[in-house]
């Protein structure tokens, strides 16, 4: 049985997120539901943690791409995304790779700029899944508490 708390958390996060997401064809991606669950207290914490990472990454790269990645892929992609936004040089790719799944990607951040007192950066995040290239483009801003979020 799926624990409804992580699903509700994910649905709420997805409803609040947004950015310009495009696949290699250039078609915009819309939101879709994706559920994560677990068994026992430890599994519930892991599921909730995965749901948060999945929701955060989903807002940055889109659910279509995120759904094609496993938990390790999503963790690596999210860590690289945040590193690129925090300290990546504009135009320089920040790579990630999961040797276990064979999936990999690059985040290319744009220059930082100020938007209503928040530091923001545009980016593109390309992901190769089974030889197929998918690309998400968007803008993320860092809030006063240091958290990067996609903006639309």
Phi and psi in radians as a Rosetta constraint file:
Dihedral C 1 N 2 CA 2 C 2 CIRCULARHARMONIC -1.453 0.35
Dihedral N 2 CA 2 C 2 N 3 CIRCULARHARMONIC 2.245 0.35
Dihedral C 2 N 3 CA 3 C 3 CIRCULARHARMONIC -1.232 0.35
Dihedral N 3 CA 3 C 3 N 4 CIRCULARHARMONIC 2.145 0.35
Dihedral C 3 N 4 CA 4 C 4 CIRCULARHARMONIC -1.233 0.35
Dihedral N 4 CA 4 C 4 N 5 CIRCULARHARMONIC -0.324 0.35
Dihedral C 4 N 5 CA 5 C 5 CIRCULARHARMONIC -1.094 0.35
Dihedral N 5 CA 5 C 5 N 6 CIRCULARHARMONIC -0.887 0.35
Dihedral C 5 N 6 CA 6 C 6 CIRCULARHARMONIC -1.101 0.35
Dihedral N 6 CA 6 C 6 N 7 CIRCULARHARMONIC -0.621 0.35
Dihedral C 6 N 7 CA 7 C 7 CIRCULARHARMONIC -1.146 0.35
Dihedral N 7 CA 7 C 7 N 8 CIRCULARHARMONIC -0.761 0.35
Dihedral C 7 N 8 CA 8 C 8 CIRCULARHARMONIC -1.120 0.35
Dihedral N 8 CA 8 C 8 N 9 CIRCULARHARMONIC -0.739 0.35
Dihedral C 8 N 9 CA 9 C 9 CIRCULARHARMONIC -1.054 0.35
Dihedral N 9 CA 9 C 9 N 10 CIRCULARHARMONIC -0.788 0.35
Dihedral C 9 N 10 CA 10 C 10 CIRCULARHARMONIC -1.121 0.35
Dihedral N 10 CA 10 C 10 N 11 CIRCULARHARMONIC -0.786 0.35
Dihedral C 10 N 11 CA 11 C 11 CIRCULARHARMONIC -1.079 0.35
Dihedral N 11 CA 11 C 11 N 12 CIRCULARHARMONIC -0.711 0.35
Dihedral C 11 N 12 CA 12 C 12 CIRCULARHARMONIC -1.122 0.35
Dihedral N 12 CA 12 C 12 N 13 CIRCULARHARMONIC -0.805 0.35
Dihedral C 12 N 13 CA 13 C 13 CIRCULARHARMONIC -1.078 0.35
Dihedral N 13 CA 13 C 13 N 14 CIRCULARHARMONIC -0.707 0.35
Dihedral C 13 N 14 CA 14 C 14 CIRCULARHARMONIC -1.185 0.35
Dihedral N 14 CA 14 C 14 N 15 CIRCULARHARMONIC -0.618 0.35
Dihedral C 14 N 15 CA 15 C 15 CIRCULARHARMONIC -1.162 0.35
Dihedral N 15 CA 15 C 15 N 16 CIRCULARHARMONIC -0.498 0.35
Dihedral C 15 N 16 CA 16 C 16 CIRCULARHARMONIC -1.568 0.35
Dihedral N 16 CA 16 C 16 N 17 CIRCULARHARMONIC -0.282 0.35
Dihedral C 16 N 17 CA 17 C 17 CIRCULARHARMONIC -1.602 0.35
Dihedral N 17 CA 17 C 17 N 18 CIRCULARHARMONIC 2.910 0.35
Dihedral C 17 N 18 CA 18 C 18 CIRCULARHARMONIC 3.033 0.35
Dihedral N 18 CA 18 C 18 N 19 CIRCULARHARMONIC 2.537 0.35
Dihedral C 18 N 19 CA 19 C 19 CIRCULARHARMONIC -2.919 0.35
Dihedral N 19 CA 19 C 19 N 20 CIRCULARHARMONIC 3.024 0.35
Dihedral C 19 N 20 CA 20 C 20 CIRCULARHARMONIC -1.380 0.35
Dihedral N 20 CA 20 C 20 N 21 CIRCULARHARMONIC 1.911 0.35
Dihedral C 20 N 21 CA 21 C 21 CIRCULARHARMONIC -2.018 0.35
Dihedral N 21 CA 21 C 21 N 22 CIRCULARHARMONIC 2.274 0.35
Dihedral C 21 N 22 CA 22 C 22 CIRCULARHARMONIC -2.319 0.35
Dihedral N 22 CA 22 C 22 N 23 CIRCULARHARMONIC 2.552 0.35
Dihedral C 22 N 23 CA 23 C 23 CIRCULARHARMONIC -1.576 0.35
Dihedral N 23 CA 23 C 23 N 24 CIRCULARHARMONIC -3.111 0.35
Dihedral C 23 N 24 CA 24 C 24 CIRCULARHARMONIC -1.074 0.35
Dihedral N 24 CA 24 C 24 N 25 CIRCULARHARMONIC -0.398 0.35
Dihedral C 24 N 25 CA 25 C 25 CIRCULARHARMONIC -1.413 0.35
Dihedral N 25 CA 25 C 25 N 26 CIRCULARHARMONIC -0.189 0.35
Dihedral C 25 N 26 CA 26 C 26 CIRCULARHARMONIC 1.557 0.35
Dihedral N 26 CA 26 C 26 N 27 CIRCULARHARMONIC -0.008 0.35
Dihedral C 26 N 27 CA 27 C 27 CIRCULARHARMONIC -1.363 0.35
Dihedral N 27 CA 27 C 27 N 28 CIRCULARHARMONIC 2.393 0.35
Dihedral C 27 N 28 CA 28 C 28 CIRCULARHARMONIC -1.224 0.35
Dihedral N 28 CA 28 C 28 N 29 CIRCULARHARMONIC 2.562 0.35
Dihedral C 28 N 29 CA 29 C 29 CIRCULARHARMONIC -1.810 0.35
Dihedral N 29 CA 29 C 29 N 30 CIRCULARHARMONIC 2.436 0.35
Dihedral C 29 N 30 CA 30 C 30 CIRCULARHARMONIC -1.853 0.35
Dihedral N 30 CA 30 C 30 N 31 CIRCULARHARMONIC 2.970 0.35
Dihedral C 30 N 31 CA 31 C 31 CIRCULARHARMONIC -1.234 0.35
Dihedral N 31 CA 31 C 31 N 32 CIRCULARHARMONIC 2.639 0.35
Dihedral C 31 N 32 CA 32 C 32 CIRCULARHARMONIC -2.551 0.35
Dihedral N 32 CA 32 C 32 N 33 CIRCULARHARMONIC 2.828 0.35
Dihedral C 32 N 33 CA 33 C 33 CIRCULARHARMONIC -1.456 0.35
Dihedral N 33 CA 33 C 33 N 34 CIRCULARHARMONIC 2.556 0.35
Dihedral C 33 N 34 CA 34 C 34 CIRCULARHARMONIC -2.587 0.35
Dihedral N 34 CA 34 C 34 N 35 CIRCULARHARMONIC 2.179 0.35
Dihedral C 34 N 35 CA 35 C 35 CIRCULARHARMONIC -1.883 0.35
Dihedral N 35 CA 35 C 35 N 36 CIRCULARHARMONIC 2.556 0.35
Dihedral C 35 N 36 CA 36 C 36 CIRCULARHARMONIC -2.321 0.35
Dihedral N 36 CA 36 C 36 N 37 CIRCULARHARMONIC 2.350 0.35
Dihedral C 36 N 37 CA 37 C 37 CIRCULARHARMONIC -2.446 0.35
Dihedral N 37 CA 37 C 37 N 38 CIRCULARHARMONIC 3.140 0.35
Dihedral C 37 N 38 CA 38 C 38 CIRCULARHARMONIC -2.860 0.35
Dihedral N 38 CA 38 C 38 N 39 CIRCULARHARMONIC 3.024 0.35
Dihedral C 38 N 39 CA 39 C 39 CIRCULARHARMONIC -2.087 0.35
Dihedral N 39 CA 39 C 39 N 40 CIRCULARHARMONIC 2.405 0.35
Dihedral C 39 N 40 CA 40 C 40 CIRCULARHARMONIC 1.370 0.35
Dihedral N 40 CA 40 C 40 N 41 CIRCULARHARMONIC 2.929 0.35
Dihedral C 40 N 41 CA 41 C 41 CIRCULARHARMONIC -1.124 0.35
Dihedral N 41 CA 41 C 41 N 42 CIRCULARHARMONIC -0.781 0.35
Dihedral C 41 N 42 CA 42 C 42 CIRCULARHARMONIC -1.124 0.35
Dihedral N 42 CA 42 C 42 N 43 CIRCULARHARMONIC -0.770 0.35
Dihedral C 42 N 43 CA 43 C 43 CIRCULARHARMONIC -1.134 0.35
Dihedral N 43 CA 43 C 43 N 44 CIRCULARHARMONIC -0.638 0.35
Dihedral C 43 N 44 CA 44 C 44 CIRCULARHARMONIC -1.102 0.35
Dihedral N 44 CA 44 C 44 N 45 CIRCULARHARMONIC -0.745 0.35
Dihedral C 44 N 45 CA 45 C 45 CIRCULARHARMONIC -1.124 0.35
Dihedral N 45 CA 45 C 45 N 46 CIRCULARHARMONIC -0.750 0.35
Dihedral C 45 N 46 CA 46 C 46 CIRCULARHARMONIC -1.107 0.35
Dihedral N 46 CA 46 C 46 N 47 CIRCULARHARMONIC -0.775 0.35
Dihedral C 46 N 47 CA 47 C 47 CIRCULARHARMONIC -1.087 0.35
Dihedral N 47 CA 47 C 47 N 48 CIRCULARHARMONIC -0.734 0.35
Dihedral C 47 N 48 CA 48 C 48 CIRCULARHARMONIC -1.141 0.35
Dihedral N 48 CA 48 C 48 N 49 CIRCULARHARMONIC -0.725 0.35
Dihedral C 48 N 49 CA 49 C 49 CIRCULARHARMONIC -1.104 0.35
Dihedral N 49 CA 49 C 49 N 50 CIRCULARHARMONIC -0.789 0.35
Dihedral C 49 N 50 CA 50 C 50 CIRCULARHARMONIC -1.090 0.35
Dihedral N 50 CA 50 C 50 N 51 CIRCULARHARMONIC -0.696 0.35
Dihedral C 50 N 51 CA 51 C 51 CIRCULARHARMONIC -1.102 0.35
Dihedral N 51 CA 51 C 51 N 52 CIRCULARHARMONIC -0.705 0.35
Dihedral C 51 N 52 CA 52 C 52 CIRCULARHARMONIC -1.114 0.35
Dihedral N 52 CA 52 C 52 N 53 CIRCULARHARMONIC -0.860 0.35
Dihedral C 52 N 53 CA 53 C 53 CIRCULARHARMONIC -1.066 0.35
Dihedral N 53 CA 53 C 53 N 54 CIRCULARHARMONIC -0.765 0.35
Dihedral C 53 N 54 CA 54 C 54 CIRCULARHARMONIC -1.099 0.35
Dihedral N 54 CA 54 C 54 N 55 CIRCULARHARMONIC -0.721 0.35
Dihedral C 54 N 55 CA 55 C 55 CIRCULARHARMONIC -1.170 0.35
Dihedral N 55 CA 55 C 55 N 56 CIRCULARHARMONIC -0.768 0.35
Dihedral C 55 N 56 CA 56 C 56 CIRCULARHARMONIC -1.097 0.35
Dihedral N 56 CA 56 C 56 N 57 CIRCULARHARMONIC -0.819 0.35
Dihedral C 56 N 57 CA 57 C 57 CIRCULARHARMONIC -1.154 0.35
Dihedral N 57 CA 57 C 57 N 58 CIRCULARHARMONIC -0.683 0.35
Dihedral C 57 N 58 CA 58 C 58 CIRCULARHARMONIC -1.013 0.35
Dihedral N 58 CA 58 C 58 N 59 CIRCULARHARMONIC -0.669 0.35
Dihedral C 58 N 59 CA 59 C 59 CIRCULARHARMONIC -1.190 0.35
Dihedral N 59 CA 59 C 59 N 60 CIRCULARHARMONIC -0.549 0.35
Dihedral C 59 N 60 CA 60 C 60 CIRCULARHARMONIC -1.446 0.35
Dihedral N 60 CA 60 C 60 N 61 CIRCULARHARMONIC -0.669 0.35
Dihedral C 60 N 61 CA 61 C 61 CIRCULARHARMONIC -2.073 0.35
Dihedral N 61 CA 61 C 61 N 62 CIRCULARHARMONIC -0.105 0.35
Dihedral C 61 N 62 CA 62 C 62 CIRCULARHARMONIC 1.675 0.35
Dihedral N 62 CA 62 C 62 N 63 CIRCULARHARMONIC 2.609 0.35
Dihedral C 62 N 63 CA 63 C 63 CIRCULARHARMONIC -1.223 0.35
Dihedral N 63 CA 63 C 63 N 64 CIRCULARHARMONIC -0.578 0.35
Dihedral C 63 N 64 CA 64 C 64 CIRCULARHARMONIC -1.060 0.35
Dihedral N 64 CA 64 C 64 N 65 CIRCULARHARMONIC -0.842 0.35
Dihedral C 64 N 65 CA 65 C 65 CIRCULARHARMONIC -1.222 0.35
Dihedral N 65 CA 65 C 65 N 66 CIRCULARHARMONIC -0.834 0.35
Dihedral C 65 N 66 CA 66 C 66 CIRCULARHARMONIC -1.013 0.35
Dihedral N 66 CA 66 C 66 N 67 CIRCULARHARMONIC -0.646 0.35
Dihedral C 66 N 67 CA 67 C 67 CIRCULARHARMONIC -1.184 0.35
Dihedral N 67 CA 67 C 67 N 68 CIRCULARHARMONIC -0.416 0.35
Dihedral C 67 N 68 CA 68 C 68 CIRCULARHARMONIC -1.458 0.35
Dihedral N 68 CA 68 C 68 N 69 CIRCULARHARMONIC -0.080 0.35
Dihedral C 68 N 69 CA 69 C 69 CIRCULARHARMONIC -1.807 0.35
Dihedral N 69 CA 69 C 69 N 70 CIRCULARHARMONIC 2.619 0.35
Dihedral C 69 N 70 CA 70 C 70 CIRCULARHARMONIC -1.525 0.35
Dihedral N 70 CA 70 C 70 N 71 CIRCULARHARMONIC 3.105 0.35
Dihedral C 70 N 71 CA 71 C 71 CIRCULARHARMONIC -1.035 0.35
Dihedral N 71 CA 71 C 71 N 72 CIRCULARHARMONIC -0.727 0.35
Dihedral C 71 N 72 CA 72 C 72 CIRCULARHARMONIC -1.144 0.35
Dihedral N 72 CA 72 C 72 N 73 CIRCULARHARMONIC -0.732 0.35
Dihedral C 72 N 73 CA 73 C 73 CIRCULARHARMONIC -1.020 0.35
Dihedral N 73 CA 73 C 73 N 74 CIRCULARHARMONIC -0.840 0.35
Dihedral C 73 N 74 CA 74 C 74 CIRCULARHARMONIC -1.086 0.35
Dihedral N 74 CA 74 C 74 N 75 CIRCULARHARMONIC -0.727 0.35
Dihedral C 74 N 75 CA 75 C 75 CIRCULARHARMONIC -1.086 0.35
Dihedral N 75 CA 75 C 75 N 76 CIRCULARHARMONIC -0.821 0.35
Dihedral C 75 N 76 CA 76 C 76 CIRCULARHARMONIC -1.114 0.35
Dihedral N 76 CA 76 C 76 N 77 CIRCULARHARMONIC -0.753 0.35
Dihedral C 76 N 77 CA 77 C 77 CIRCULARHARMONIC -1.125 0.35
Dihedral N 77 CA 77 C 77 N 78 CIRCULARHARMONIC -0.737 0.35
Dihedral C 77 N 78 CA 78 C 78 CIRCULARHARMONIC -1.153 0.35
Dihedral N 78 CA 78 C 78 N 79 CIRCULARHARMONIC -0.776 0.35
Dihedral C 78 N 79 CA 79 C 79 CIRCULARHARMONIC -1.058 0.35
Dihedral N 79 CA 79 C 79 N 80 CIRCULARHARMONIC -0.735 0.35
Dihedral C 79 N 80 CA 80 C 80 CIRCULARHARMONIC -1.177 0.35
Dihedral N 80 CA 80 C 80 N 81 CIRCULARHARMONIC -0.666 0.35
Dihedral C 80 N 81 CA 81 C 81 CIRCULARHARMONIC -1.059 0.35
Dihedral N 81 CA 81 C 81 N 82 CIRCULARHARMONIC -0.831 0.35
Dihedral C 81 N 82 CA 82 C 82 CIRCULARHARMONIC -1.155 0.35
Dihedral N 82 CA 82 C 82 N 83 CIRCULARHARMONIC -0.723 0.35
Dihedral C 82 N 83 CA 83 C 83 CIRCULARHARMONIC -1.080 0.35
Dihedral N 83 CA 83 C 83 N 84 CIRCULARHARMONIC -0.733 0.35
Dihedral C 83 N 84 CA 84 C 84 CIRCULARHARMONIC -1.102 0.35
Dihedral N 84 CA 84 C 84 N 85 CIRCULARHARMONIC -0.752 0.35
Dihedral C 84 N 85 CA 85 C 85 CIRCULARHARMONIC -1.184 0.35
Dihedral N 85 CA 85 C 85 N 86 CIRCULARHARMONIC -0.690 0.35
Dihedral C 85 N 86 CA 86 C 86 CIRCULARHARMONIC -1.235 0.35
Dihedral N 86 CA 86 C 86 N 87 CIRCULARHARMONIC -0.845 0.35
Dihedral C 86 N 87 CA 87 C 87 CIRCULARHARMONIC -2.395 0.35
Dihedral N 87 CA 87 C 87 N 88 CIRCULARHARMONIC 0.064 0.35
Dihedral C 87 N 88 CA 88 C 88 CIRCULARHARMONIC -1.225 0.35
Dihedral N 88 CA 88 C 88 N 89 CIRCULARHARMONIC 2.503 0.35
Dihedral C 88 N 89 CA 89 C 89 CIRCULARHARMONIC -1.316 0.35
Dihedral N 89 CA 89 C 89 N 90 CIRCULARHARMONIC 2.414 0.35
Dihedral C 89 N 90 CA 90 C 90 CIRCULARHARMONIC -0.959 0.35
Dihedral N 90 CA 90 C 90 N 91 CIRCULARHARMONIC 2.235 0.35
Dihedral C 90 N 91 CA 91 C 91 CIRCULARHARMONIC 1.484 0.35
Dihedral N 91 CA 91 C 91 N 92 CIRCULARHARMONIC -0.148 0.35
Dihedral C 91 N 92 CA 92 C 92 CIRCULARHARMONIC -1.665 0.35
Dihedral N 92 CA 92 C 92 N 93 CIRCULARHARMONIC 2.188 0.35
Dihedral C 92 N 93 CA 93 C 93 CIRCULARHARMONIC -1.151 0.35
Dihedral N 93 CA 93 C 93 N 94 CIRCULARHARMONIC 2.465 0.35
Dihedral C 93 N 94 CA 94 C 94 CIRCULARHARMONIC -1.971 0.35
Dihedral N 94 CA 94 C 94 N 95 CIRCULARHARMONIC 1.828 0.35
Dihedral C 94 N 95 CA 95 C 95 CIRCULARHARMONIC -1.468 0.35
Dihedral N 95 CA 95 C 95 N 96 CIRCULARHARMONIC 2.736 0.35
Dihedral C 95 N 96 CA 96 C 96 CIRCULARHARMONIC -2.464 0.35
Dihedral N 96 CA 96 C 96 N 97 CIRCULARHARMONIC 2.677 0.35
Dihedral C 96 N 97 CA 97 C 97 CIRCULARHARMONIC -2.679 0.35
Dihedral N 97 CA 97 C 97 N 98 CIRCULARHARMONIC 2.423 0.35
Dihedral C 97 N 98 CA 98 C 98 CIRCULARHARMONIC -2.001 0.35
Dihedral N 98 CA 98 C 98 N 99 CIRCULARHARMONIC 1.771 0.35
Dihedral C 98 N 99 CA 99 C 99 CIRCULARHARMONIC -1.081 0.35
Dihedral N 99 CA 99 C 99 N 100 CIRCULARHARMONIC -0.495 0.35
Dihedral C 99 N 100 CA 100 C 100 CIRCULARHARMONIC -1.172 0.35
Dihedral N 100 CA 100 C 100 N 101 CIRCULARHARMONIC -0.672 0.35
Dihedral C 100 N 101 CA 101 C 101 CIRCULARHARMONIC -1.732 0.35
Dihedral N 101 CA 101 C 101 N 102 CIRCULARHARMONIC -0.337 0.35
Dihedral C 101 N 102 CA 102 C 102 CIRCULARHARMONIC 1.445 0.35
Dihedral N 102 CA 102 C 102 N 103 CIRCULARHARMONIC 0.008 0.35
Dihedral C 102 N 103 CA 103 C 103 CIRCULARHARMONIC -1.508 0.35
Dihedral N 103 CA 103 C 103 N 104 CIRCULARHARMONIC 2.590 0.35
Dihedral C 103 N 104 CA 104 C 104 CIRCULARHARMONIC -2.730 0.35
Dihedral N 104 CA 104 C 104 N 105 CIRCULARHARMONIC 2.928 0.35
Dihedral C 104 N 105 CA 105 C 105 CIRCULARHARMONIC -2.881 0.35
Dihedral N 105 CA 105 C 105 N 106 CIRCULARHARMONIC 3.083 0.35
Dihedral C 105 N 106 CA 106 C 106 CIRCULARHARMONIC -2.441 0.35
Dihedral N 106 CA 106 C 106 N 107 CIRCULARHARMONIC 2.410 0.35
Dihedral C 106 N 107 CA 107 C 107 CIRCULARHARMONIC -1.943 0.35
Dihedral N 107 CA 107 C 107 N 108 CIRCULARHARMONIC 2.245 0.35
Dihedral C 107 N 108 CA 108 C 108 CIRCULARHARMONIC -2.031 0.35
Dihedral N 108 CA 108 C 108 N 109 CIRCULARHARMONIC 1.853 0.35
Dihedral C 108 N 109 CA 109 C 109 CIRCULARHARMONIC -1.436 0.35
Dihedral N 109 CA 109 C 109 N 110 CIRCULARHARMONIC 2.625 0.35
Dihedral C 109 N 110 CA 110 C 110 CIRCULARHARMONIC -1.578 0.35
Dihedral N 110 CA 110 C 110 N 111 CIRCULARHARMONIC -3.084 0.35
Dihedral C 110 N 111 CA 111 C 111 CIRCULARHARMONIC -1.193 0.35
Dihedral N 111 CA 111 C 111 N 112 CIRCULARHARMONIC 2.605 0.35
Dihedral C 111 N 112 CA 112 C 112 CIRCULARHARMONIC -1.327 0.35
Dihedral N 112 CA 112 C 112 N 113 CIRCULARHARMONIC 2.546 0.35
Dihedral C 112 N 113 CA 113 C 113 CIRCULARHARMONIC -2.591 0.35
Dihedral N 113 CA 113 C 113 N 114 CIRCULARHARMONIC 2.854 0.35
Dihedral C 113 N 114 CA 114 C 114 CIRCULARHARMONIC -1.635 0.35
Dihedral N 114 CA 114 C 114 N 115 CIRCULARHARMONIC 2.333 0.35
Dihedral C 114 N 115 CA 115 C 115 CIRCULARHARMONIC -2.368 0.35
Dihedral N 115 CA 115 C 115 N 116 CIRCULARHARMONIC 1.797 0.35
Dihedral C 115 N 116 CA 116 C 116 CIRCULARHARMONIC 0.949 0.35
Dihedral N 116 CA 116 C 116 N 117 CIRCULARHARMONIC 0.745 0.35
Dihedral C 116 N 117 CA 117 C 117 CIRCULARHARMONIC 1.491 0.35
Dihedral N 117 CA 117 C 117 N 118 CIRCULARHARMONIC -0.050 0.35
Dihedral C 117 N 118 CA 118 C 118 CIRCULARHARMONIC -1.860 0.35
Dihedral N 118 CA 118 C 118 N 119 CIRCULARHARMONIC 2.532 0.35
Dihedral C 118 N 119 CA 119 C 119 CIRCULARHARMONIC -1.412 0.35
Dihedral N 119 CA 119 C 119 N 120 CIRCULARHARMONIC 2.249 0.35
Dihedral C 119 N 120 CA 120 C 120 CIRCULARHARMONIC -2.245 0.35
Dihedral N 120 CA 120 C 120 N 121 CIRCULARHARMONIC 2.748 0.35
Dihedral C 120 N 121 CA 121 C 121 CIRCULARHARMONIC -2.602 0.35
Dihedral N 121 CA 121 C 121 N 122 CIRCULARHARMONIC 2.415 0.35
Dihedral C 121 N 122 CA 122 C 122 CIRCULARHARMONIC -1.406 0.35
Dihedral N 122 CA 122 C 122 N 123 CIRCULARHARMONIC 2.827 0.35
Dihedral C 122 N 123 CA 123 C 123 CIRCULARHARMONIC -2.790 0.35
Dihedral N 123 CA 123 C 123 N 124 CIRCULARHARMONIC 2.818 0.35
Dihedral C 123 N 124 CA 124 C 124 CIRCULARHARMONIC -2.218 0.35
Dihedral N 124 CA 124 C 124 N 125 CIRCULARHARMONIC 2.468 0.35
Dihedral C 124 N 125 CA 125 C 125 CIRCULARHARMONIC -2.221 0.35
Dihedral N 125 CA 125 C 125 N 126 CIRCULARHARMONIC 1.907 0.35
Dihedral C 125 N 126 CA 126 C 126 CIRCULARHARMONIC -1.728 0.35
Dihedral N 126 CA 126 C 126 N 127 CIRCULARHARMONIC 2.434 0.35
Dihedral C 126 N 127 CA 127 C 127 CIRCULARHARMONIC -2.314 0.35
Dihedral N 127 CA 127 C 127 N 128 CIRCULARHARMONIC 2.325 0.35
Dihedral C 127 N 128 CA 128 C 128 CIRCULARHARMONIC -1.877 0.35
Dihedral N 128 CA 128 C 128 N 129 CIRCULARHARMONIC 2.098 0.35
Dihedral C 128 N 129 CA 129 C 129 CIRCULARHARMONIC -2.191 0.35
Dihedral N 129 CA 129 C 129 N 130 CIRCULARHARMONIC 2.001 0.35
Dihedral C 129 N 130 CA 130 C 130 CIRCULARHARMONIC 0.915 0.35
Dihedral N 130 CA 130 C 130 N 131 CIRCULARHARMONIC 0.732 0.35
Dihedral C 130 N 131 CA 131 C 131 CIRCULARHARMONIC 1.409 0.35
Dihedral N 131 CA 131 C 131 N 132 CIRCULARHARMONIC -0.062 0.35
Dihedral C 131 N 132 CA 132 C 132 CIRCULARHARMONIC -1.747 0.35
Dihedral N 132 CA 132 C 132 N 133 CIRCULARHARMONIC 2.193 0.35
Dihedral C 132 N 133 CA 133 C 133 CIRCULARHARMONIC -1.535 0.35
Dihedral N 133 CA 133 C 133 N 134 CIRCULARHARMONIC 2.244 0.35
Dihedral C 133 N 134 CA 134 C 134 CIRCULARHARMONIC -2.154 0.35
Dihedral N 134 CA 134 C 134 N 135 CIRCULARHARMONIC 2.495 0.35
Dihedral C 134 N 135 CA 135 C 135 CIRCULARHARMONIC -2.288 0.35
Dihedral N 135 CA 135 C 135 N 136 CIRCULARHARMONIC 2.313 0.35
Dihedral C 135 N 136 CA 136 C 136 CIRCULARHARMONIC -2.014 0.35
Dihedral N 136 CA 136 C 136 N 137 CIRCULARHARMONIC 2.394 0.35
Dihedral C 136 N 137 CA 137 C 137 CIRCULARHARMONIC -2.162 0.35
Dihedral N 137 CA 137 C 137 N 138 CIRCULARHARMONIC 2.494 0.35
Dihedral C 137 N 138 CA 138 C 138 CIRCULARHARMONIC -2.978 0.35
Dihedral N 138 CA 138 C 138 N 139 CIRCULARHARMONIC -2.973 0.35
Dihedral C 138 N 139 CA 139 C 139 CIRCULARHARMONIC -2.300 0.35
Dihedral N 139 CA 139 C 139 N 140 CIRCULARHARMONIC 2.409 0.35
Dihedral C 139 N 140 CA 140 C 140 CIRCULARHARMONIC -2.213 0.35
Dihedral N 140 CA 140 C 140 N 141 CIRCULARHARMONIC 2.535 0.35
Dihedral C 140 N 141 CA 141 C 141 CIRCULARHARMONIC -2.195 0.35
Dihedral N 141 CA 141 C 141 N 142 CIRCULARHARMONIC 2.552 0.35
Dihedral C 141 N 142 CA 142 C 142 CIRCULARHARMONIC -1.670 0.35
Dihedral N 142 CA 142 C 142 N 143 CIRCULARHARMONIC 2.186 0.35
Dihedral C 142 N 143 CA 143 C 143 CIRCULARHARMONIC -1.321 0.35
Dihedral N 143 CA 143 C 143 N 144 CIRCULARHARMONIC 3.012 0.35
Dihedral C 143 N 144 CA 144 C 144 CIRCULARHARMONIC -1.099 0.35
Dihedral N 144 CA 144 C 144 N 145 CIRCULARHARMONIC -0.392 0.35
Dihedral C 144 N 145 CA 145 C 145 CIRCULARHARMONIC -1.555 0.35
Dihedral N 145 CA 145 C 145 N 146 CIRCULARHARMONIC 0.107 0.35
Dihedral C 145 N 146 CA 146 C 146 CIRCULARHARMONIC 1.573 0.35
Dihedral N 146 CA 146 C 146 N 147 CIRCULARHARMONIC 0.057 0.35
Dihedral C 146 N 147 CA 147 C 147 CIRCULARHARMONIC -1.581 0.35
Dihedral N 147 CA 147 C 147 N 148 CIRCULARHARMONIC 2.267 0.35
Dihedral C 147 N 148 CA 148 C 148 CIRCULARHARMONIC -1.473 0.35
Dihedral N 148 CA 148 C 148 N 149 CIRCULARHARMONIC 2.328 0.35
Dihedral C 148 N 149 CA 149 C 149 CIRCULARHARMONIC -2.391 0.35
Dihedral N 149 CA 149 C 149 N 150 CIRCULARHARMONIC 2.519 0.35
Dihedral C 149 N 150 CA 150 C 150 CIRCULARHARMONIC -1.178 0.35
Dihedral N 150 CA 150 C 150 N 151 CIRCULARHARMONIC 2.477 0.35
Dihedral C 150 N 151 CA 151 C 151 CIRCULARHARMONIC -2.174 0.35
Dihedral N 151 CA 151 C 151 N 152 CIRCULARHARMONIC 2.587 0.35
